[in-house]
Amino acid sequence: MNKHFVKMTVLMCIATAVITSCNFTTEQKADTLEKAKANLEEASQDLNIARADSAEFANYKIESEKKLRENELLIADMKDRMKSERKETRVNYKMQLDSLDMQNTQLRNDMHFYSSQGKENWEKFKKEFNTELDALGKAISQLAERNMKKAS
């Protein structure tokens, strides 16, 4: 009898829970459905934006990596040419090349460890990164020109 009573009590609790959860009016159900649809549409738009941002970042990263690799090759080439210079000139030139190489490596690390934190932060990062990358490219070119003039 005691087991039967416990089973009946549990069934009554479950039935009560089901009945009370079914007390939504048609308007409440329609409202809930509309909210769910709106949330789905918003989530879908967010996903599309995230995909586009991800593709843009991937393309930008590839292009930046090409420029960084070009800088790396230029610096290595300039270091090879430096071997024929006088010792005093070589030391100063090597320090300048090492500094440019470190800047190039730092930019590569900045790109590698960047984590997307919204469109505004991405645009800010991209602008600063482009500025630094352009400045580095100019510094390498200027150093190469000065070295070429001295060699002539």
C-alpha positions as a Markdown table, in Angstrom:
| # | Residue | x | y | z |
|---|---|---|---|---|
| 1 | Met | 0.0 | 0.0 | 0.0 |
| 2 | Asn | 2.8 | 2.4 | 0.9 |
| 3 | Lys | 4.5 | 1.9 | -2.5 |
| 4 | His | 1.3 | 2.4 | -4.3 |
| 5 | Phe | 0.8 | 5.7 | -2.4 |
| 6 | Val | 4.3 | 6.9 | -3.3 |
| 7 | Lys | 3.7 | 6.1 | -7.0 |
| 8 | Met | 0.4 | 7.9 | -7.0 |
| 9 | Thr | 2.0 | 11.0 | -5.3 |
| 10 | Val | 4.8 | 11.1 | -7.9 |
| 11 | Leu | 2.3 | 10.8 | -10.8 |
| 12 | Met | 0.1 | 13.5 | -9.3 |
| 13 | Cys | 3.2 | 15.8 | -9.0 |
| 14 | Ile | 4.1 | 15.2 | -12.6 |
| 15 | Ala | 0.5 | 15.7 | -13.8 |
| 16 | Thr | 0.3 | 19.0 | -11.9 |
| 17 | Ala | 3.6 | 20.2 | -13.4 |
| 18 | Val | 2.4 | 19.3 | -16.9 |
| 19 | Ile | -1.0 | 20.9 | -16.5 |
| 20 | Thr | 0.4 | 24.1 | -15.0 |
| 21 | Ser | 3.0 | 24.4 | -17.8 |
| 22 | Cys | 0.1 | 24.1 | -20.4 |
| 23 | Asn | -1.6 | 27.2 | -19.0 |
| 24 | Phe | -0.1 | 29.4 | -21.7 |
| 25 | Thr | -2.7 | 31.3 | -23.7 |
| 26 | Thr | -2.5 | 31.3 | -27.5 |
| 27 | Glu | -1.2 | 34.9 | -27.4 |
| 28 | Gln | 1.6 | 33.9 | -25.0 |
| 29 | Lys | 2.5 | 31.0 | -27.3 |
| 30 | Ala | 2.5 | 33.2 | -30.4 |
| 31 | Asp | 4.6 | 35.8 | -28.6 |
| 32 | Thr | 7.1 | 33.2 | -27.5 |
| 33 | Leu | 7.2 | 31.8 | -31.0 |
| 34 | Glu | 7.8 | 35.4 | -32.5 |
| 35 | Lys | 10.6 | 36.0 | -30.0 |
| 36 | Ala | 12.2 | 32.6 | -30.9 |
| 37 | Lys | 12.0 | 33.5 | -34.6 |
| 38 | Ala | 13.6 | 36.9 | -33.9 |
| 39 | Asn | 16.4 | 35.4 | -31.9 |
| 40 | Leu | 17.0 | 32.8 | -34.7 |
| 41 | Glu | 17.2 | 35.6 | -37.3 |
| 42 | Glu | 19.6 | 37.6 | -35.2 |
| 43 | Ala | 21.8 | 34.6 | -34.5 |
| 44 | Ser | 21.8 | 33.9 | -38.2 |
| 45 | Gln | 22.9 | 37.4 | -39.0 |
| 46 | Asp | 25.6 | 37.3 | -36.4 |
| 47 | Leu | 26.9 | 34.1 | -37.8 |
| 48 | Asn | 27.0 | 35.6 | -41.3 |
| 49 | Ile | 28.9 | 38.6 | -40.0 |
| 50 | Ala | 31.3 | 36.4 | -38.1 |
| 51 | Arg | 32.0 | 34.3 | -41.2 |
| 52 | Ala | 32.6 | 37.4 | -43.3 |
| 53 | Asp | 34.9 | 38.9 | -40.6 |
| 54 | Ser | 36.8 | 35.6 | -40.3 |
| 55 | Ala | 37.3 | 35.5 | -44.1 |
| 56 | Glu | 38.5 | 39.1 | -44.2 |
| 57 | Phe | 40.9 | 38.4 | -41.3 |
| 58 | Ala | 42.2 | 35.3 | -43.0 |
| 59 | Asn | 42.9 | 37.1 | -46.3 |
| 60 | Tyr | 44.5 | 40.0 | -44.5 |
| 61 | Lys | 46.7 | 37.7 | -42.5 |
| 62 | Ile | 47.9 | 36.0 | -45.7 |
| 63 | Glu | 48.7 | 39.3 | -47.3 |
| 64 | Ser | 50.4 | 40.6 | -44.3 |
| 65 | Glu | 52.4 | 37.4 | -43.9 |
| 66 | Lys | 53.6 | 37.8 | -47.6 |
| 67 | Lys | 54.8 | 41.4 | -46.8 |
| 68 | Leu | 56.5 | 40.2 | -43.6 |
| 69 | Arg | 58.3 | 37.4 | -45.5 |
| 70 | Glu | 59.5 | 39.9 | -48.1 |
| 71 | Asn | 60.9 | 42.1 | -45.4 |
| 72 | Glu | 62.6 | 39.0 | -43.9 |
| 73 | Leu | 64.2 | 38.1 | -47.2 |
| 74 | Leu | 65.3 | 41.7 | -47.8 |
| 75 | Ile | 66.9 | 41.9 | -44.4 |
| 76 | Ala | 68.7 | 38.5 | -44.9 |
| 77 | Asp | 69.9 | 39.7 | -48.3 |
| 78 | Met | 71.2 | 42.9 | -46.8 |
| 79 | Lys | 73.0 | 41.0 | -44.1 |
| 80 | Asp | 74.7 | 38.8 | -46.8 |
| 81 | Arg | 75.9 | 41.9 | -48.7 |
| 82 | Met | 77.2 | 43.5 | -45.5 |
| 83 | Lys | 80.0 | 41.0 | -45.2 |
| 84 | Ser | 82.2 | 42.9 | -47.7 |
| 85 | Glu | 82.0 | 46.2 | -45.7 |
| 86 | Arg | 84.5 | 47.5 | -43.2 |
| 87 | Lys | 84.3 | 46.2 | -39.7 |
| 88 | Glu | 83.1 | 49.5 | -38.2 |
| 89 | Thr | 80.4 | 49.9 | -40.8 |
| 90 | Arg | 79.4 | 46.3 | -40.5 |
| 91 | Val | 78.8 | 46.5 | -36.7 |
| 92 | Asn | 76.5 | 49.6 | -37.1 |
| 93 | Tyr | 74.8 | 48.2 | -40.1 |
| 94 | Lys | 74.2 | 44.8 | -38.4 |
| 95 | Met | 72.7 | 46.6 | -35.4 |
| 96 | Gln | 70.3 | 48.4 | -37.6 |
| 97 | Leu | 69.4 | 45.3 | -39.5 |
| 98 | Asp | 68.9 | 43.4 | -36.3 |
| 99 | Ser | 66.5 | 46.1 | -35.0 |
| 100 | Leu | 64.5 | 45.9 | -38.3 |
| 101 | Asp | 64.4 | 42.1 | -38.0 |
| 102 | Met | 63.1 | 42.4 | -34.5 |
| 103 | Gln | 60.4 | 44.8 | -35.6 |
| 104 | Asn | 59.4 | 42.4 | -38.4 |
| 105 | Thr | 59.2 | 39.5 | -35.9 |
| 106 | Gln | 57.2 | 41.6 | -33.5 |
| 107 | Leu | 54.7 | 42.4 | -36.2 |
| 108 | Arg | 54.4 | 38.8 | -37.2 |
| 109 | Asn | 53.7 | 37.9 | -33.5 |
| 110 | Asp | 51.1 | 40.7 | -33.2 |
| 111 | Met | 49.3 | 39.2 | -36.2 |
| 112 | His | 49.7 | 35.6 | -35.0 |
| 113 | Phe | 48.4 | 36.3 | -31.5 |
| 114 | Tyr | 45.6 | 38.7 | -32.5 |
| 115 | Ser | 42.2 | 37.5 | -31.4 |
| 116 | Ser | 39.1 | 39.1 | -32.9 |
| 117 | Gln | 37.3 | 41.3 | -30.4 |
| 118 | Gly | 34.7 | 43.0 | -32.5 |
| 119 | Lys | 34.6 | 45.0 | -35.7 |
| 120 | Glu | 35.8 | 48.2 | -34.1 |
| 121 | Asn | 38.8 | 46.6 | -32.5 |
| 122 | Trp | 39.6 | 44.8 | -35.7 |
| 123 | Glu | 39.6 | 48.0 | -37.7 |
| 124 | Lys | 41.8 | 49.7 | -35.1 |
| 125 | Phe | 44.2 | 46.8 | -35.1 |
| 126 | Lys | 44.4 | 46.7 | -38.9 |
| 127 | Lys | 45.0 | 50.5 | -39.2 |
| 128 | Glu | 47.8 | 50.4 | -36.6 |
| 129 | Phe | 49.3 | 47.2 | -38.1 |
| 130 | Asn | 49.3 | 48.7 | -41.6 |
| 131 | Thr | 51.0 | 51.9 | -40.3 |
| 132 | Glu | 53.7 | 49.9 | -38.6 |
| 133 | Leu | 54.2 | 47.6 | -41.5 |
| 134 | Asp | 54.5 | 50.5 | -44.0 |
| 135 | Ala | 57.0 | 52.3 | -41.7 |
| 136 | Leu | 59.1 | 49.1 | -41.4 |
| 137 | Gly | 59.1 | 48.7 | -45.2 |
| 138 | Lys | 60.2 | 52.3 | -45.6 |
| 139 | Ala | 62.9 | 51.9 | -43.0 |
| 140 | Ile | 64.3 | 48.8 | -44.8 |
| 141 | Ser | 64.2 | 50.6 | -48.2 |
| 142 | Gln | 66.0 | 53.6 | -46.8 |
| 143 | Leu | 68.7 | 51.5 | -45.1 |
| 144 | Ala | 69.2 | 49.6 | -48.4 |
| 145 | Glu | 69.5 | 52.8 | -50.4 |
| 146 | Arg | 72.0 | 54.3 | -47.9 |
| 147 | Asn | 74.1 | 51.1 | -48.1 |
| 148 | Met | 73.9 | 51.1 | -51.9 |
| 149 | Lys | 75.2 | 54.7 | -52.0 |
| 150 | Lys | 78.1 | 53.9 | -49.7 |
| 151 | Ala | 79.0 | 50.8 | -51.7 |
| 152 | Ser | 79.1 | 52.9 | -55.0 |
